[in-house]
Amino acid sequence: MNKRAVIKKIIAKLTDELGIYFRAATASRAEATHESSKPENKYDTRGLEASYLARGQSKQAAELEDAIAEFQKLDARKFTTDETIGIGALVELKIGAESSFYFIGPRAGGTEVVQDAREILVITPQSPLGEQLVGKKSGDKLQLTLGGTKQSAKVVSVE
């Protein structure tokens, strides 16, 4: 699988999300400062709530900008069979009869992209699954705890 293409797709998806947050923050900011948001009485908090919303959306946009920058700096090198899973690894994990693909990213856990008709989920080393995978190698068998249940899994490949 072309890891550079996977990283580009992750960056593109994060960039799209960033645009959505910028537009939402701008709209919330406009709402917070619009004349119709002036309080009609001491219990009217529409303007204040809109300003809180704009601030939260701006913080989320800043986090996405940081994530994009980290993915842009990420090396698309291929992991050797002797190397352990770490940031930048593309991992195929087999649980039962089902294979799943994970990209170990520095941020943006939960982002999903499709490459070569395969869904790839970005996870971070701090996530529950990421903690269990980091340090493993291709061919390793492990007992994963997912959602409170233990399941046998095998690391099929690490790229």
Secondary structure, DSSP 8 states (H G I E B T S, - for coil): --HHHHHHHHHHHHHHHHHHHHHHHHHHHHHHHSGGGS-SSTT--HHHHHHHHHHHHHHHHHHHHHHHHHHHH-------TTS---TT-EEEEEETTEEEEEEE-SS-TT-EEEETTEEEEEE-TTSHHHHHHTT--TT-EEEEEETTEEEEEEEEEE-
